[in-house]
Amino acid sequence: MRPSLAALWCLLLASGSSGQQMGRARFDDVTGAPLNKAAKDILARHDEGVSGPAVGAEDAFDGLKAVDVAEGTWKFVLLECELGSRRKQIVRALEGLKFHAENFDVVHSLLHPLGIHVRVIGGGRIARTEVNKTISVYGYSKTFGRSPGCNERTAGIIREVLPGYEVTWSDAGY
């Protein structure tokens, strides 16, 4: 059984390998602006380029789950991962992460060293209720801004991967 991205992120934090040794990133709840160095570093990594693919990049890219959404209500990001000419969109709403940028940083921290470029398309919130098999995609990311079509596309990806769920989306709310 492979560990989840959230579990790997916890290991990265514990080992001090994530670049966030100065503490957890904090973003303004109203504007989405970075409030500390850890938050600024995440946004700087968003714009980093990548070198050529490393050993294991193909397997990592091929093994990327299209959807990783925790139960409950969490901020999510729709990400585009790129390896050479190959592209894949993935959705991440990981348990315990308070900010959109943290979801990005988990994926980026694992894939960037392999030469896989990761960029944020958009984000918002996802509410997943396991008992009722419902998922609601709504809102937007104040840090990364509004992205027309992001919530609709995110809901479509989730429907493909989790066909047993009733998935709804809206651009309303925050």
N, CA and C atoms as an extended XYZ file, in Angstrom:
522
Properties=species:S:1:pos:R:3:atomname:S:1:resname:S:1:resid:I:1 pbc="F F F"
N         0.846       -1.189        0.000 N   MET     1
C         0.000        0.000        0.000 CA  MET     1
C         0.883        1.241        0.000 C   MET     1
N         0.600        2.189       -0.896 N   ARG     2
C         1.398        3.403       -1.001 CA  ARG     2
C         0.869        4.452       -0.037 C   ARG     2
N         1.783        5.204        0.626 N   PRO     3
C         1.325        6.260        1.546 CA  PRO     3
C         0.662        7.399        0.786 C   PRO     3
N        -0.251        8.099        1.464 N   SER     4
C        -0.916        9.246        0.850 CA  SER     4
C         0.039       10.418        0.759 C   SER     4
N        -0.312       11.391       -0.085 N   LEU     5
C         0.499       12.607       -0.178 CA  LEU     5
C         0.556       13.320        1.167 C   LEU     5
N        -0.552       13.321        1.903 N   ALA     6
C        -0.570       13.989        3.209 CA  ALA     6
C         0.405       13.315        4.163 C   ALA     6
N         0.465       11.979        4.130 N   ALA     7
C         1.403       11.265        4.990 CA  ALA     7
C         2.842       11.580        4.600 C   ALA     7
N         3.111       11.612        3.291 N   LEU     8
C         4.456       11.970        2.837 CA  LEU     8
C         4.812       13.396        3.231 C   LEU     8
N         3.836       14.299        3.163 N   TRP     9
C         4.052       15.687        3.552 CA  TRP     9
C         4.447       15.767        5.026 C   TRP     9
N         3.773       14.984        5.867 N   CYS    10
C         4.103       14.965        7.297 CA  CYS    10
C         5.530       14.487        7.504 C   CYS    10
N         5.946       13.477        6.730 N   LEU    11
C         7.325       13.000        6.816 CA  LEU    11
C         8.310       14.075        6.377 C   LEU    11
N         7.968       14.793        5.294 N   LEU    12
C         8.838       15.876        4.833 CA  LEU    12
C         8.979       16.961        5.894 C   LEU    12
N         7.857       17.312        6.531 N   LEU    13
C         7.906       18.335        7.580 CA  LEU    13
C         8.768       17.873        8.743 C   LEU    13
N         8.602       16.603        9.121 N   ALA    14
C         9.357       16.069       10.250 CA  ALA    14
C        10.848       16.035        9.953 C   ALA    14
N        11.201       15.777        8.685 N   SER    15
C        12.616       15.692        8.337 CA  SER    15
C        13.237       17.051        8.040 C   SER    15
N        12.399       18.077        7.932 N   GLY    16
C        12.917       19.410        7.634 CA  GLY    16
C        13.295       19.589        6.184 C   GLY    16
N        12.797       18.724        5.292 N   SER    17
C        13.173       18.775        3.881 CA  SER    17
C        12.263       19.635        3.026 C   SER    17
N        11.243       20.192        3.595 N   SER    18
C        10.253       20.873        2.781 CA  SER    18
C        10.564       22.324        2.487 C   SER    18
N        11.570       22.882        3.110 N   GLY    19
C        11.841       24.304        2.911 CA  GLY    19
C        10.999       25.170        3.826 C   GLY    19
N        10.196       24.554        4.698 N   GLN    20
C         9.352       25.320        5.605 CA  GLN    20
C         9.818       25.155        7.043 C   GLN    20
N        11.110       25.144        7.264 N   GLN    21
C        11.646       24.933        8.587 CA  GLN    21
C        11.313       26.092        9.516 C   GLN    21
N        10.893       27.220        8.989 N   MET    22
C        10.586       28.391        9.808 CA  MET    22
C         9.161       28.357       10.337 C   MET    22
N         8.404       27.285       10.097 N   GLY    23
C         7.042       27.184       10.597 CA  GLY    23
C         6.047       27.080        9.471 C   GLY    23
N         4.827       26.867        9.855 N   ARG    24
C         3.749       26.679        8.881 CA  ARG    24
C         3.412       27.991        8.183 C   ARG    24
N         3.124       27.877        6.891 N   ALA    25
C         2.762       29.056        6.096 CA  ALA    25
C         1.460       29.645        6.607 C   ALA    25
N         1.385       30.970        6.549 N   ARG    26
C         0.154       31.672        6.934 CA  ARG    26
C        -0.192       32.658        5.836 C   ARG    26
N        -1.492       32.661        5.473 N   PHE    27
C        -2.000       33.561        4.453 CA  PHE    27
C        -3.141       34.366        5.043 C   PHE    27
N        -3.307       35.594        4.590 N   ASP    28
C        -4.396       36.448        5.048 CA  ASP    28
C        -5.727       35.833        4.626 C   ASP    28
N        -6.659       35.688        5.563 N   ASP    29
C        -7.957       35.087        5.274 CA  ASP    29
C        -8.825       35.953        4.369 C   ASP    29
N        -8.566       37.231        4.305 N   VAL    30
C        -9.376       38.131        3.482 CA  VAL    30
C        -8.783       38.286        2.086 C   VAL    30
N        -7.489       38.553        2.000 N   THR    31
C        -6.871       38.831        0.699 CA  THR    31
C        -6.126       37.642        0.104 C   THR    31
N        -5.758       36.651        0.918 N   GLY    32
C        -4.963       35.532        0.445 CA  GLY    32
C        -3.483       35.836        0.360 C   GLY    32
N        -3.079       37.032        0.769 N   ALA    33
C        -1.672       37.444        0.694 CA  ALA    33
C        -0.828       36.650        1.698 C   ALA    33
N         0.422       36.363        1.349 N   PRO    34
C         1.299       35.658        2.282 CA  PRO    34
C         1.631       36.546        3.482 C   PRO    34
N         1.616       35.940        4.675 N   LEU    35
C         1.881       36.700        5.899 CA  LEU    35
C         3.231       36.389        6.526 C   LEU    35
N         3.911       35.358        6.064 N   ASN    36
C         5.223       35.045        6.624 CA  ASN    36
C         6.130       34.467        5.537 C   ASN    36
N         7.365       34.225        5.900 N   LYS    37
C         8.351       33.739        4.938 CA  LYS    37
C         7.957       32.386        4.354 C   LYS    37
N         7.414       31.502        5.170 N   ALA    38
C         7.005       30.183        4.678 CA  ALA    38
C         5.961       30.330        3.569 C   ALA    38
N         5.023       31.237        3.734 N   ALA    39
C         3.988       31.465        2.721 CA  ALA    39
C         4.593       32.066        1.450 C   ALA    39
N         5.490       33.028        1.615 N   LYS    40
C         6.151       33.630        0.451 CA  LYS    40
C         6.978       32.602       -0.308 C   LYS    40
N         7.621       31.689        0.422 N   ASP    41
C         8.426       30.651       -0.219 CA  ASP    41
C         7.569       29.706       -1.055 C   ASP    41
N         6.360       29.377       -0.566 N   ILE    42
C         5.464       28.515       -1.341 CA  ILE    42
C         5.133       29.182       -2.669 C   ILE    42
N         4.772       30.458       -2.615 N   LEU    43
C         4.403       31.160       -3.847 CA  LEU    43
C         5.593       31.285       -4.787 C   LEU    43
N         6.792       31.443       -4.242 N   ALA    44
C         7.986       31.502       -5.092 CA  ALA    44
C         8.201       30.162       -5.789 C   ALA    44
N         7.940       29.051       -5.078 N   ARG    45
C         8.097       27.730       -5.688 CA  ARG    45
C         7.078       27.517       -6.808 C   ARG    45
N         5.933       28.176       -6.706 N   HIS    46
C         4.906       28.046       -7.750 CA  HIS    46
C         5.446       28.503       -9.095 C   HIS    46
N         6.349       29.453       -9.100 N   ASP    47
C         6.878       30.011      -10.346 CA  ASP    47
C         8.214       29.406      -10.765 C   ASP    47
N         8.720       28.430      -10.013 N   GLU    48
C        10.002       27.813      -10.344 CA  GLU    48
C         9.919       26.992      -11.618 C   GLU    48
N        10.972       27.004      -12.358 N   GLY    49
C        11.086       26.101      -13.496 CA  GLY    49
C        11.614       24.757      -13.021 C   GLY    49
N        11.684       23.791      -13.908 N   VAL    50
C        12.228       22.481      -13.560 CA  VAL    50
C        13.338       22.127      -14.524 C   VAL    50
N        14.237       21.294      -14.038 N   SER    51
C        15.269       20.772      -14.919 CA  SER    51
C        14.699       19.530      -15.600 C   SER    51
N        15.509       18.808      -16.311 N   GLY    52
C        15.037       17.606      -17.000 CA  GLY    52
C        14.533       16.554      -16.031 C   GLY    52
N        13.806       15.562      -16.546 N   PRO    53
C        13.243       14.524      -15.687 CA  PRO    53
C        14.320       13.700      -14.992 C   PRO    53
N        14.051       13.358      -13.752 N   ALA    54
C        14.955       12.530      -12.961 CA  ALA    54
C        14.520       11.074      -13.067 C   ALA    54
N        15.350       10.183      -12.576 N   VAL    55
C        14.998        8.768      -12.522 CA  VAL    55
C        13.733        8.624      -11.681 C   VAL    55
N        12.773        7.911      -12.179 N   GLY    56
C        11.514        7.700      -11.471 CA  GLY    56
C        10.420        8.681      -11.839 C   GLY    56
N        10.738        9.690      -12.649 N   ALA    57
C         9.745       10.708      -12.994 CA  ALA    57
C         8.582       10.113      -13.778 C   ALA    57
N         8.868        9.254      -14.735 N   GLU    58
C         7.806        8.641      -15.545 CA  GLU    58
C         6.850        7.845      -14.668 C   GLU    58
N         7.404        7.027      -13.766 N   ASP    59
C         6.556        6.224      -12.879 CA  ASP    59
C         5.737        7.109      -11.949 C   ASP    59
N         6.370        8.150      -11.421 N   ALA    60
C         5.653        9.067      -10.523 CA  ALA    60
C         4.520        9.759      -11.274 C   ALA    60
N         4.797       10.207      -12.485 N   PHE    61
C         3.776       10.883      -13.284 CA  PHE    61
C         2.628        9.925      -13.605 C   PHE    61
N         2.977        8.726      -14.053 N   ASP    62
C         1.951        7.737      -14.400 CA  ASP    62
C         1.127        7.324      -13.187 C   ASP    62
N         1.736        7.366      -12.004 N   GLY    63
C         1.055        6.940      -10.786 CA  GLY    63
C         0.256        8.025      -10.086 C   GLY    63
N         0.275        9.243      -10.622 N   LEU    64
C        -0.474       10.328       -9.982 CA  LEU    64
C        -1.963       10.037       -9.972 C   LEU    64
N        -2.555       10.040       -8.793 N   LYS    65
C        -4.004        9.901       -8.699 CA  LYS    65
C        -4.647       11.199       -9.168 C   LYS    65
N        -5.692       11.087       -9.947 N   ALA    66
C        -6.373       12.279      -10.446 CA  ALA    66
C        -7.072       13.034       -9.324 C   ALA    66
N        -7.522       12.324       -8.291 N   VAL    67
C        -8.278       12.948       -7.201 CA  VAL    67
C        -7.789       12.428       -5.863 C   VAL    67
N        -7.497       13.337       -4.955 N   ASP    68
C        -7.211       13.016       -3.553 CA  ASP    68
C        -7.944       14.063       -2.727 C   ASP    68
N        -9.138       13.704       -2.260 N   VAL    69
C       -10.017       14.619       -1.536 CA  VAL    69
C       -10.404       13.982       -0.208 C   VAL    69
N       -10.039       14.624        0.878 N   ALA    70
C       -10.356       14.117        2.210 CA  ALA    70
C       -11.826       14.360        2.546 C   ALA    70
N       -12.345       13.527        3.443 N   GLU    71
C       -13.708       13.747        3.920 CA  GLU    71
C       -13.738       15.015        4.768 C   GLU    71
N       -14.849       15.742        4.692 N   GLY    72
C       -14.993       17.005        5.401 CA  GLY    72
C       -14.949       18.149        4.406 C   GLY    72
N       -14.765       19.355        4.914 N   THR    73
C       -14.677       20.539        4.056 CA  THR    73
C       -13.253       21.078        4.116 C   THR    73
N       -12.630       21.156        2.937 N   TRP    74
C       -11.227       21.575        2.837 CA  TRP    74
C       -11.038       22.480        1.626 C   TRP    74
N       -10.007       23.291        1.689 N   LYS    75
C        -9.617       24.066        0.512 CA  LYS    75
C        -8.963       23.109       -0.475 C   LYS    75
N        -9.213       23.350       -1.766 N   PHE    76
C        -8.647       22.485       -2.795 CA  PHE    76
C        -7.909       23.314       -3.834 C   PHE    76
N        -7.075       22.614       -4.596 N   VAL    77
C        -6.446       23.195       -5.775 CA  VAL    77
C        -6.601       22.229       -6.940 C   VAL    77
N        -6.831       22.805       -8.119 N   LEU    78
C        -6.758       22.069       -9.368 CA  LEU    78
C        -5.370       22.365       -9.920 C   LEU    78
N        -4.584       21.316      -10.101 N   LEU    79
C        -3.193       21.464      -10.521 CA  LEU    79
C        -2.985       20.843      -11.899 C   LEU    79
N        -2.070       21.427      -12.645 N   GLU    80
C        -1.628       20.805      -13.888 CA  GLU    80
C        -0.196       20.355      -13.689 C   GLU    80
N         0.035       19.072      -13.902 N   CYS    81
C         1.373       18.500      -13.788 CA  CYS    81
C         1.863       18.224      -15.200 C   CYS    81
N         3.134       18.538      -15.436 N   GLU    82
C         3.687       18.419      -16.782 CA  GLU    82
C         5.040       17.724      -16.731 C   GLU    82
N         5.186       16.724      -17.576 N   LEU    83
C         6.450       16.010      -17.737 CA  LEU    83
C         6.713       15.916      -19.233 C   LEU    83
N         7.664       16.709      -19.698 N   GLY    84
C         7.910       16.777      -21.131 CA  GLY    84
C         6.679       17.325      -21.836 C   GLY    84
N         6.150       16.569      -22.789 N   SER    85
C         4.954       17.014      -23.510 CA  SER    85
C         3.672       16.451      -22.903 C   SER    85
N         3.789       15.690      -21.824 N   ARG    86
C         2.613       15.080      -21.192 CA  ARG    86
C         2.072       15.986      -20.099 C   ARG    86
N         0.743       16.093      -20.050 N   ARG    87
C         0.090       16.922      -19.031 CA  ARG    87
C        -1.041       16.144      -18.392 C   ARG    87
N        -1.256       16.434      -17.119 N   LYS    88
C        -2.320       15.775      -16.378 CA  LYS    88
C        -2.856       16.761      -15.350 C   LYS    88
N        -4.178       16.886      -15.263 N   GLN    89
C        -4.791       17.726      -14.238 CA  GLN    89
C        -5.205       16.852      -13.063 C   GLN    89
N        -4.890       17.330      -11.857 N   ILE    90
C        -5.212       16.585      -10.644 CA  ILE    90
C        -5.854       17.516       -9.624 C   ILE    90
N        -6.670       16.939       -8.749 N   VAL    91
C        -7.377       17.683       -7.709 CA  VAL    91
C        -6.841       17.251       -6.356 C   VAL    91
N        -6.520       18.232       -5.508 N   ARG    92
C        -6.053       17.927       -4.162 CA  ARG    92
C        -6.776       18.784       -3.141 C   ARG    92
N        -7.371       18.100       -2.147 N   ALA    93
C        -7.985       18.736       -0.974 CA  ALA    93
C        -7.594       17.850        0.198 C   ALA    93
N        -6.426       18.106        0.750 N   LEU    94
C        -5.840       17.224        1.750 CA  LEU    94
C        -6.228       17.632        3.170 C   LEU    94
N        -6.527       16.633        3.958 N   GLU    95
C        -6.963       16.850        5.340 CA  GLU    95
C        -5.901       17.599        6.139 C   GLU    95
N        -6.374       18.572        6.901 N   GLY    96
C        -5.511       19.293        7.823 CA  GLY    96
C        -4.784       20.488        7.229 C   GLY    96
N        -4.911       20.709        5.932 N   LEU    97
C        -4.227       21.842        5.308 CA  LEU    97
C        -5.183       23.018        5.245 C   LEU    97
N        -4.760       24.135        5.800 N   LYS    98
C        -5.637       25.293        5.945 CA  LYS    98
C        -5.675       26.191        4.706 C   LYS    98
N        -4.641       26.126        3.880 N   PHE    99
C        -4.530       27.055        2.756 CA  PHE    99
C        -4.392       26.322        1.417 C   PHE    99
N        -4.876       26.962        0.375 N   HIS   100
C        -4.742       26.418       -0.978 CA  HIS   100
C        -3.275       26.160       -1.307 C   HIS   100
N        -2.434       27.098       -0.951 N   ALA   101
C        -1.006       26.996       -1.281 CA  ALA   101
C        -0.348       25.795       -0.612 C   ALA   101
N        -0.858       25.388        0.539 N   GLU   102
C        -0.287       24.203        1.193 CA  GLU   102
C        -0.575       22.941        0.381 C   GLU   102
N        -1.766       22.838       -0.202 N   ASN   103
C        -2.079       21.704       -1.067 CA  ASN   103
C        -1.121       21.676       -2.259 C   ASN   103
N        -0.899       22.854       -2.854 N   PHE   104
C         0.066       22.947       -3.954 CA  PHE   104
C         1.448       22.497       -3.482 C   PHE   104
N         1.867       22.990       -2.324 N   ASP   105
C         3.222       22.734       -1.846 CA  ASP   105
C         3.474       21.254       -1.580 C   ASP   105
N         2.468       20.539       -1.091 N   VAL   106
C         2.622       19.098       -0.870 CA  VAL   106
C         2.981       18.402       -2.185 C   VAL   106
N         2.206       18.678       -3.217 N   VAL   107
C         2.432       18.032       -4.506 CA  VAL   107
C         3.754       18.509       -5.112 C   VAL   107
N         3.979       19.811       -5.090 N   HIS   108
C         5.217       20.378       -5.654 CA  HIS   108
C         6.453       19.793       -4.974 C   HIS   108
N         6.439       19.688       -3.663 N   SER   109
C         7.597       19.181       -2.914 CA  SER   109
C         7.952       17.754       -3.298 C   SER   109
N         6.961       16.983       -3.702 N   LEU   110
C         7.210       15.600       -4.094 CA  LEU   110
C         7.591       15.462       -5.565 C   LEU   110
N         7.010       16.289       -6.436 N   LEU   111
C         7.197       16.109       -7.876 CA  LEU   111
C         8.299       16.966       -8.488 C   LEU   111
N         8.494       18.173       -7.979 N   HIS   112
C         9.504       19.073       -8.554 CA  HIS   112
C        10.906       18.457       -8.560 C   HIS   112
N        11.331       17.792       -7.482 N   PRO   113
C        12.669       17.185       -7.516 CA  PRO   113
C        12.831       16.127       -8.604 C   PRO   113
N        11.715       15.584       -9.087 N   LEU   114
C        11.767       14.584      -10.154 CA  LEU   114
C        11.758       15.223      -11.548 C   LEU   114
N        11.616       16.549      -11.595 N   GLY   115
C        11.570       17.237      -12.881 CA  GLY   115
C        10.162       17.369      -13.436 C   GLY   115
N         9.162       17.181      -12.584 N   ILE   116
C         7.771       17.335      -13.002 CA  ILE   116
C         7.314       18.731      -12.589 C   ILE   116
N         6.892       19.527      -13.569 N   HIS   117
C         6.430       20.886      -13.307 CA  HIS   117
C         4.988       20.833      -12.810 C   HIS   117
N         4.695       21.603      -11.759 N   VAL   118
C         3.351       21.659      -11.186 CA  VAL   118
C         2.925       23.118      -11.126 C   VAL   118
N         1.732       23.412      -11.655 N   ARG   119
C         1.222       24.775      -11.557 CA  ARG   119
C        -0.236       24.743      -11.122 C   ARG   119
N        -0.651       25.791      -10.432 N   VAL   120
C        -2.021       25.917       -9.954 CA  VAL   120
C        -2.885       26.507      -11.065 C   VAL   120
N        -3.986       25.829      -11.357 N   ILE   121
C        -4.977       26.367      -12.285 CA  ILE   121
C        -5.974       27.218      -11.509 C   ILE   121
N        -6.377       26.738      -10.348 N   GLY   122
C        -7.328       27.457       -9.505 CA  GLY   122
C        -7.613       26.666       -8.252 C   GLY   122
N        -8.553       27.162       -7.483 N   GLY   123
C        -8.893       26.473       -6.243 CA  GLY   123
C       -10.191       26.997       -5.675 C   GLY   123
N       -10.580       26.442       -4.582 N   GLY   124
C       -11.808       26.804       -3.887 CA  GLY   124
C       -11.958       25.904       -2.686 C   GLY   124
N       -13.189       25.454       -2.452 N   ARG   125
C       -13.454       24.535       -1.352 CA  ARG   125
C       -14.169       23.301       -1.879 C   ARG   125
N       -13.926       22.200       -1.192 N   ILE   126
C       -14.632       20.951       -1.484 CA  ILE   126
C       -15.180       20.424       -0.169 C   ILE   126
N       -16.466       20.102       -0.182 N   ALA   127
C       -17.111       19.449        0.965 CA  ALA   127
C       -17.460       18.030        0.542 C   ALA   127
N       -16.856       17.045        1.211 N   ARG   128
C       -17.095       15.625        0.894 CA  ARG   128
C       -17.751       14.958        2.088 C   ARG   128
N       -18.908       14.355        1.836 N   THR   129
C       -19.624       13.630        2.878 CA  THR   129
C       -19.670       12.164        2.468 C   THR   129
N       -18.932       11.353        3.171 N   GLU   130
C       -18.812        9.938        2.838 CA  GLU   130
C       -20.140        9.200        3.033 C   GLU   130
N       -20.855        9.493        4.116 N   VAL   131
C       -22.110        8.801        4.420 CA  VAL   131
C       -23.133        8.983        3.305 C   VAL   131
N       -23.279       10.205        2.820 N   ASN   132
C       -24.267       10.493        1.768 CA  ASN   132
C       -23.706       10.350        0.357 C   ASN   132
N       -22.393       10.114        0.248 N   LYS   133
C       -21.717       10.028       -1.051 CA  LYS   133
C       -21.950       11.293       -1.874 C   LYS   133
N       -21.714       12.454       -1.246 N   THR   134
C       -21.860       13.736       -1.936 CA  THR   134
C       -20.551       14.516       -1.874 C   THR   134
N       -20.320       15.265       -2.926 N   ILE   135
C       -19.166       16.169       -2.988 CA  ILE   135
C       -19.649       17.466       -3.606 C   ILE   135
N       -19.343       18.577       -2.933 N   SER   136
C       -19.706       19.903       -3.425 CA  SER   136
C       -18.429       20.707       -3.650 C   SER   136
N       -18.284       21.241       -4.855 N   VAL   137
C       -17.124       22.054       -5.229 CA  VAL   137
C       -17.622       23.491       -5.372 C   VAL   137
N       -16.982       24.432       -4.661 N   TYR   138
C       -17.477       25.810       -4.713 CA  TYR   138
C       -16.374       26.800       -4.344 C   TYR   138
N       -16.667       28.081       -4.531 N   GLY   139
C       -15.780       29.154       -4.100 CA  GLY   139
C       -14.569       29.348       -4.995 C   GLY   139
N       -13.553       29.982       -4.417 N   TYR   140
C       -12.337       30.299       -5.170 CA  TYR   140
C       -11.178       30.468       -4.197 C   TYR   140
N        -9.988       30.590       -4.720 N   SER   141
C        -8.786       30.800       -3.923 CA  SER   141
C        -8.427       32.281       -3.924 C   SER   141
N        -8.354       32.873       -2.751 N   LYS   142
C        -7.918       34.274       -2.682 CA  LYS   142
C        -6.428       34.393       -2.992 C   LYS   142
N        -5.668       33.358       -2.701 N   THR   143
C        -4.232       33.399       -2.969 CA  THR   143
C        -3.940       33.318       -4.461 C   THR   143
N        -4.616       32.410       -5.166 N   PHE   144
C        -4.333       32.195       -6.583 CA  PHE   144
C        -5.350       32.870       -7.502 C   PHE   144
N        -6.404       33.443       -6.935 N   GLY   145
C        -7.387       34.178       -7.726 CA  GLY   145
C        -8.468       33.292       -8.315 C   GLY   145
N        -9.458       33.942       -8.908 N   ARG   146
C       -10.550       33.220       -9.573 CA  ARG   146
C       -10.047       32.649      -10.889 C   ARG   146
N       -10.544       31.486      -11.213 N   SER   147
C       -10.167       30.842      -12.464 CA  SER   147
C       -11.443       30.337      -13.135 C   SER   147
N       -11.927       31.051      -14.155 N   PRO   148
C       -13.170       30.637      -14.822 CA  PRO   148
C       -13.108       29.181      -15.268 C   PRO   148
N       -14.146       28.439      -14.924 N   GLY   149
C       -14.233       27.038      -15.321 CA  GLY   149
C       -13.552       26.057      -14.384 C   GLY   149
N       -12.800       26.549      -13.410 N   CYS   150
C       -12.042       25.675      -12.510 CA  CYS   150
C       -12.954       24.730      -11.729 C   CYS   150
N       -14.007       25.265      -11.134 N   ASN   151
C       -14.874       24.424      -10.307 CA  ASN   151
C       -15.635       23.404      -11.149 C   ASN   151
N       -16.070       23.824      -12.325 N   GLU   152
C       -16.766       22.899      -13.224 CA  GLU   152
C       -15.822       21.780      -13.663 C   GLU   152
N       -14.604       22.126      -14.028 N   ARG   153
C       -13.615       21.131      -14.462 CA  ARG   153
C       -13.264       20.202      -13.300 C   ARG   153
N       -13.092       20.763      -12.112 N   THR   154
C       -12.778       19.960      -10.930 CA  THR   154
C       -13.886       18.941      -10.670 C   THR   154
N       -15.140       19.396      -10.722 N   ALA   155
C       -16.276       18.493      -10.519 CA  ALA   155
C       -16.279       17.387      -11.579 C   ALA   155
N       -15.952       17.731      -12.817 N   GLY   156
C       -15.898       16.735      -13.881 CA  GLY   156
C       -14.841       15.667      -13.627 C   GLY   156
N       -13.675       16.080      -13.171 N   ILE   157
C       -12.598       15.128      -12.861 CA  ILE   157
C       -13.039       14.209      -11.724 C   ILE   157
N       -13.648       14.795      -10.700 N   ILE   158
C       -14.105       13.993       -9.558 CA  ILE   158
C       -15.165       12.982      -10.008 C   ILE   158
N       -16.103       13.409      -10.841 N   ARG   159
C       -17.146       12.491      -11.346 CA  ARG   159
C       -16.536       11.302      -12.086 C   ARG   159
N       -15.486       11.558      -12.866 N   GLU   160
C       -14.827       10.482      -13.612 CA  GLU   160
C       -14.201        9.462      -12.672 C   GLU   160
N       -13.603        9.938      -11.593 N   VAL   161
C       -12.857        9.070      -10.684 CA  VAL   161
C       -13.758        8.441       -9.615 C   VAL   161
N       -14.790        9.168       -9.188 N   LEU   162
C       -15.686        8.694       -8.128 CA  LEU   162
C       -17.129        8.663       -8.636 C   LEU   162
N       -17.437        7.734       -9.536 N   PRO   163
C       -18.759        7.733      -10.161 CA  PRO   163
C       -19.909        7.446       -9.187 C   PRO   163
N       -19.641        6.911       -8.022 N   GLY   164
C       -20.690        6.618       -7.053 CA  GLY   164
C       -21.122        7.819       -6.229 C   GLY   164
N       -20.523        8.978       -6.476 N   TYR   165
C       -20.827       10.195       -5.712 CA  TYR   165
C       -21.726       11.124       -6.515 C   TYR   165
N       -22.576       11.843       -5.797 N   GLU   166
C       -23.315       12.955       -6.397 CA  GLU   166
C       -22.406       14.176       -6.262 C   GLU   166
N       -21.943       14.698       -7.388 N   VAL   167
C       -20.993       15.823       -7.378 CA  VAL   167
C       -21.665       17.055       -7.948 C   VAL   167
N       -21.645       18.141       -7.161 N   THR   168
C       -22.197       19.413       -7.605 CA  THR   168
C       -21.107       20.461       -7.577 C   THR   168
N       -21.329       21.541       -8.321 N   TRP   169
C       -20.344       22.626       -8.311 CA  TRP   169
C       -21.063       23.957       -8.434 C   TRP   169
N       -20.364       24.996       -7.970 N   SER   170
C       -20.846       26.368       -8.069 CA  SER   170
C       -19.643       27.286       -8.003 C   SER   170
N       -19.729       28.427       -8.648 N   ASP   171
C       -18.673       29.425       -8.512 CA  ASP   171
C       -18.956       30.378       -7.361 C   ASP   171
N       -20.135       30.240       -6.733 N   ALA   172
C       -20.529       31.120       -5.626 CA  ALA   172
C       -19.801       30.732       -4.339 C   ALA   172
N       -19.761       31.677       -3.413 N   GLY   173
C       -19.192       31.415       -2.091 CA  GLY   173
C       -17.705       31.613       -2.042 C   GLY   173
N       -17.211       31.561       -0.830 N   TYR   174
C       -15.774       31.578       -0.615 CA  TYR   174
C       -15.443       30.556        0.391 C   TYR   174
